[in-house]
Amino acid sequence: MIYGFAYLMMVLAISAGWIILAVLKKPGFIEKPLNEVKNKIRPFLNPKDDQ
């Protein structure tokens, strides 16, 4: 029974963490490297043909 409550609390904590990360504004030390990584991988994810 205690393991069920522990599992439920873990799932709720992880879900709350994801929601907080998705909704709240990220600090600069997280946002800047994240944008750099996105800009580096963007050409590989969406290649455009030059015609």
C-alpha positions, 0 to 999 in steps of 0.5 A: 500500500505504501508503495502505491502512494510513493509511486503516485507521489513520484508521478505527480511530482514529475508531472508538476515538474514538467508543467512548471518547466513548460509554463514558467519562463526559463532563466537565462542560463537555461534558455541561451544554451537551449536556443543554441542547441535548437539552432544547431539541430534545426537544419538536420530536422527540416532540410530545405532543398535549394532550387 
